Amino acid sequence: MGFVHPLFFIVHIINMGYCNMSRHKTILTLVFGLFSCFSIHAQPPELPSYPDHTRLMIVRDSNGKETEVQNKSDWSVRRAHIISNFEKVAGKMPGGERRVPLDLKIESTTDSGKYNRLHINYAVEPGDRATAWLLIPKNIKSNEKRAGVVAIHQTTNIGKDEPANMGGLKNLHYGHELAERGHVVICPDYNRFGERKVDPYKMGWQSATMKGIWDHMRAVDVLQSRAEVDGSKIAAIGHSLGGHNSIFLAVFDERVKAVVSSCGYNAFKHYMKGNIEGWSHEGYMPRLKSEYQLDLKKVPFDWPELVAAVAPRGLYTNAPLGDSNFDSVGVKLCETSARPVYELLGASKSFVFAYPEAEHDFPIHEREASYQFIEAELKN
């Protein structure tokens, strides 16, 4: 049966002689209420825009009226707006239509000293399988469960091999170092890197960014599927490409309780002096250019909002003062803007920033501090 407009029922009631106004007032009230409900859903309210993405302690309605964020409930409304506005650029987060059984396969196992390194692949959606290293400490006792970490690589052709200590820069072997500390770590290949030669757009995605978020959520699924992992203690860490994707993941997956982002972001107006074209190629979000013409006045989200959307879960940011990709001035703007949200939610101690004298790098001191941060956050 097709859609029947509620007015049909009103006319039908009158024609059938059921509508004695003194006796059937309740029926008409219900029918008009149903009509109103259908009218509301036929024209959903417009998503509010936020001209100033650094003003996080306000909520706007579709008419631009602002109210102050005073409690957790108010913030949940603003956070929902942040996510929806991000999805206007990156595409919608899928529902169950892309979720398939993991069907995890272990291709090989290598003794790596304190841990075993498993070469794995697993289904992330129909017709696509991800590749990753799974690092499992040897000293895990029977029935013992450890924290799980998603370690996301930077922009490098070798992909997952770098964080797993199989090549690349020594300062970016954070997956290996966390496994040596006793954590179960998954180092997945980002789409188009390492063994993942896939085109997200041919698969129906609106951005490589949203495809990456989905794939990393499936990496969390892998961790939670393992008997060695405490599924309530999940963290994400990454540098550069991995730095912003660790935050993207946490924004959409609240199973992630602690995030470490190294050289991963800053406010758009401080990224390459406001030229955000680097965010708009096919490796990220093409709609920034095709739909919003790289105009910061039109782009519906910015990094202060995404940083705040992680709250109240822990976020550690490494932002070197000499980073030529992500000017630390723009990172400090994100910190200043988002801190009131963390304070509102009672999590100010879980919002940590480091500004070392370094370039686009993840120095040993900051790595050690970030590992301690992860362990403290997951313990709490």
C-alpha positions in Angstrom: 0.0 0.0 0.0 1.3 3.5 -0.9 1.4 6.6 1.3 -2.0 7.8 2.4 -2.2 11.4 3.5 -3.8 11.9 7.0 -6.4 14.3 5.4 -7.8 11.2 3.7 -8.8 9.8 7.1 -10.5 13.1 8.1 -12.6 13.1 5.0 -13.4 9.4 5.4 -14.5 9.9 9.0 -16.8 12.8 8.0 -18.3 10.9 5.0 -19.0 7.8 7.1 -21.0 9.9 9.6 -18.5 9.2 12.4 -17.7 12.8 13.1 -20.3 14.0 15.6 -18.3 16.9 17.0 -19.6 16.5 20.5 -19.0 12.8 20.7 -15.9 12.3 18.5 -13.8 15.3 19.3 -11.0 13.0 20.6 -10.8 11.2 17.2 -10.4 14.5 15.3 -7.7 15.7 17.8 -5.8 12.5 17.2 -6.1 12.7 13.4 -5.0 16.4 13.3 -2.1 15.5 15.6 -1.1 12.7 13.1 -1.3 15.2 10.3 0.9 17.6 12.2 3.4 14.9 12.8 3.6 14.0 9.1 4.0 17.6 8.2 7.0 18.0 10.6 8.7 14.9 9.2 8.0 15.9 5.6 10.1 19.1 6.2 12.9 18.4 8.7 14.4 21.5 10.3 17.4 22.9 8.6 20.8 22.1 10.1 22.1 25.2 11.9 25.2 26.8 10.6 28.0 28.2 12.8 29.8 31.2 11.2 32.4 31.1 14.0 33.6 27.5 14.6 35.7 28.5 17.6 32.6 29.5 19.7 31.8 26.1 21.0 29.7 27.0 24.1 26.7 28.1 22.1 23.9 26.2 20.2 22.1 27.7 17.3 18.8 26.9 15.8 17.9 27.0 12.1 17.0 30.7 12.4 20.4 31.6 13.9 19.1 32.1 17.4 21.8 31.3 19.9 21.6 29.8 23.4 24.4 29.1 25.8 25.7 25.6 26.4 25.3 25.1 30.1 25.2 21.4 30.7 26.0 18.0 29.1 22.6 17.9 27.4 23.2 21.2 25.7 26.6 20.1 24.6 25.1 16.9 23.1 23.0 19.0 20.8 26.0 21.1 19.7 28.0 17.9 19.2 25.3 16.4 17.0 25.4 19.5 14.9 29.2 19.2 14.5 29.0 15.7 13.3 26.2 16.4 10.9 28.0 19.4 9.5 31.1 17.3 9.0 29.1 14.7 7.2 28.0 17.4 4.7 31.6 17.4 3.6 32.8 13.9 4.2 29.6 12.0 3.5 27.3 10.2 5.8 28.5 7.5 8.2 27.0 4.2 6.8 24.5 2.2 8.8 24.3 -1.6 8.8 24.3 -1.9 5.0 28.1 -2.0 4.8 28.7 -4.1 7.9 29.7 -7.7 7.2 31.3 -10.4 9.4 35.0 -9.8 9.9 36.0 -13.2 8.6 39.5 -12.5 10.0 42.3 -14.5 8.3 45.9 -14.9 9.7 48.3 -15.1 6.8 51.5 -15.4 8.8 53.0 -15.1 12.4 56.4 -13.8 13.2 58.3 -13.8 16.5 59.2 -10.1 17.1 60.8 -10.5 20.5 58.3 -9.3 23.2 55.4 -9.9 20.9 54.2 -11.9 17.9 53.4 -10.0 14.7 50.5 -11.4 12.8 49.8 -10.5 9.2 46.0 -10.4 8.9 43.2 -9.4 6.6 39.6 -9.0 7.3 36.3 -7.9 5.7 35.4 -4.3 6.2 32.4 -4.1 3.8 31.0 -6.1 0.9 33.8 -6.7 -1.6 36.6 -5.2 0.4 39.1 -6.6 2.8 41.6 -4.6 4.9 45.2 -5.6 5.6 47.0 -5.0 8.9 49.6 -6.1 11.4 48.3 -7.4 14.7 50.9 -7.2 17.5 50.2 -9.5 20.4 52.5 -9.5 23.5 53.8 -12.9 24.5 53.5 -12.4 28.2 49.7 -12.3 28.2 48.5 -14.9 30.7 45.5 -17.3 30.2 42.2 -15.4 30.6 44.1 -12.1 30.9 42.9 -9.1 28.9 45.0 -6.1 27.7 44.2 -2.7 26.3 43.9 -2.5 22.5 45.3 0.2 20.4 44.7 1.2 16.7 48.0 2.6 15.4 47.4 4.6 12.2 50.4 5.3 9.9 51.4 8.7 8.3 51.4 9.4 4.6 53.9 6.8 3.5 53.9 4.2 0.7 54.8 1.4 3.1 51.6 2.1 5.2 51.2 -0.2 8.2 54.9 -1.3 8.1 56.1 1.9 9.6 54.3 1.9 13.0 55.0 -1.8 13.2 58.8 -1.2 13.1 59.3 -2.7 9.6 60.7 0.3 7.9 60.3 4.1 7.7 61.2 6.6 10.5 62.2 5.3 13.9 60.2 8.0 15.7 57.1 6.7 14.1 57.3 3.1 15.3 54.7 3.7 17.9 52.7 0.5 17.2 55.9 -1.5 18.0 56.7 0.5 21.1 53.2 0.2 22.5 53.2 -3.6 21.9 56.5 -3.8 23.7 54.8 -2.1 26.6 52.3 -4.9 26.7 49.3 -3.6 24.7 47.6 -5.4 21.8 48.1 -3.2 18.7 46.5 -3.3 15.3 48.4 -1.3 12.5 46.0 -1.2 9.5 46.8 0.0 6.0 44.9 3.2 5.1 43.1 3.0 1.7 45.6 3.5 -1.1 48.6 2.7 1.0 50.6 -0.4 1.7 48.6 -3.4 0.5 45.3 -1.4 0.3 45.0 -0.4 -3.3 41.3 0.5 -3.3 39.4 3.4 -4.7 36.8 4.6 -2.2 34.8 6.6 -4.8 34.2 3.6 -7.0 32.8 1.9 -3.9 30.3 4.7 -3.4 32.0 6.7 -0.8 31.9 10.5 -0.8 35.4 10.9 0.6 38.5 8.8 1.4 38.2 10.3 4.8 34.8 8.7 5.6 36.0 5.4 4.1 39.0 5.6 6.4 36.8 6.2 9.4 34.7 3.1 8.6 37.8 1.0 8.0 39.3 2.1 11.3 36.1 1.3 13.1 36.4 -2.2 11.7 39.9 -2.3 13.2 38.3 -1.6 16.5 36.0 -4.5 15.8 39.0 -6.7 15.3 40.5 -5.7 18.6 37.2 -6.4 20.4 37.0 -9.8 18.8 40.2 -10.9 20.3 40.2 -12.9 23.5 43.4 -11.0 24.6 41.7 -7.6 24.5 39.6 -5.8 27.1 37.1 -4.3 24.7 36.3 -1.4 27.1 39.9 -0.2 26.9 40.6 1.0 23.3 42.9 3.8 22.2 44.0 5.3 18.9 47.3 6.9 18.0 48.7 8.3 14.8 51.1 10.9 13.3 50.2 13.3 10.4 47.7 11.3 8.3 47.3 9.0 11.3 47.1 12.0 13.6 43.9 13.4 12.1 42.4 10.0 11.4 42.8 9.0 15.1 40.6 12.0 15.9 38.1 11.3 13.1 37.8 7.7 14.4 37.2 8.8 18.0 34.6 11.4 16.9 32.5 8.6 15.3 33.4 5.7 17.6 32.9 6.2 21.3 34.5 2.9 22.0 37.8 4.8 21.6 38.5 6.1 25.1 41.9 7.8 24.5 43.4 9.5 21.5 46.9 10.6 20.6 47.3 12.9 17.7 50.8 13.9 16.5 51.1 16.6 13.9 47.6 15.9 12.8 45.6 19.1 12.7 45.1 22.8 13.3 42.3 25.4 12.7 41.7 25.8 9.0 42.6 29.5 8.9 46.1 28.6 10.1 46.6 25.6 7.7 48.8 26.9 4.9 47.6 30.4 5.6 44.0 29.5 5.1 44.5 27.6 1.8 42.8 24.3 2.5 43.2 22.8 -0.9 45.5 20.1 0.6 42.4 18.8 2.4 40.3 18.6 -0.8 42.1 16.1 -3.0 40.9 12.6 -3.5 42.8 11.3 -0.5 40.6 13.4 1.8 37.4 15.3 1.2 36.8 16.6 -2.4 33.6 18.3 -1.5 35.6 21.0 0.2 36.4 22.2 -3.3 33.5 21.0 -5.4 30.7 22.1 -3.0 32.4 24.8 -0.9 35.0 26.2 -3.2 37.6 26.1 -0.4 35.9 29.1 1.1 36.3 29.0 4.9 33.2 31.1 5.2 31.2 28.3 3.5 32.9 25.2 5.0 30.5 23.9 7.7 33.0 22.6 10.2 36.5 23.2 11.5 39.0 21.5 13.7 38.2 23.2 17.0 34.8 21.5 16.8 36.2 18.1 16.0 38.7 18.3 18.8 35.9 19.2 21.2 33.7 16.4 19.9 36.1 13.9 21.4 35.3 15.1 24.9 35.1 13.9 27.6 37.5 11.1 26.4 41.2 11.7 26.6 43.1 13.6 23.9 46.8 14.1 23.8 48.1 16.3 21.1 51.8 16.6 20.0 52.2 19.9 18.1 55.8 20.8 17.4 56.5 24.5 17.2 58.4 24.0 13.9 55.7 22.0 12.1 55.4 23.5 8.6 52.2 21.4 7.9 50.2 22.3 10.9 51.2 25.7 12.3 51.1 25.4 16.1 49.3 28.7 16.4 46.3 27.0 14.9 46.6 24.1 17.3 46.6 26.5 20.2 43.4 28.0 18.9 41.8 24.6 18.9 43.0 24.0 22.4 41.7 27.4 23.7 38.4 26.9 21.9 37.7 23.3 23.1 39.0 23.5 26.6 35.7 25.0 28.0 33.9 21.9 26.7 36.3 19.6 28.5 35.9 21.7 31.7 32.1 21.5 31.4 32.3 17.7 31.2 34.7 17.4 34.1 37.6 16.2 31.9 40.1 19.0 31.8 42.9 16.8 33.0 42.3 14.5 30.0 43.0 17.3 27.5 46.8 17.5 27.1 48.9 19.4 24.6 52.7 19.3 24.1 54.5 21.9 22.0 58.1 20.6 21.6 60.9 22.4 19.8 60.8 20.2 16.7 59.6 20.0 13.1 56.9 17.7 11.7 58.0 14.8 14.0 57.0 12.7 17.0 60.0 13.1 19.4 60.8 10.4 21.9 59.9 12.5 24.9 56.4 13.2 23.6 55.9 9.6 22.5 56.7 8.4 26.0 54.4 11.0 27.5 51.6 9.9 25.1 52.0 6.3 26.0 51.7 7.1 29.7 48.7 9.2 28.9 47.0 6.3 27.1 47.7 4.0 30.0 46.4 6.5 32.6 43.2 7.2 30.6 42.4 3.6 30.0 43.1 2.7 33.6 40.7 5.5 34.8 
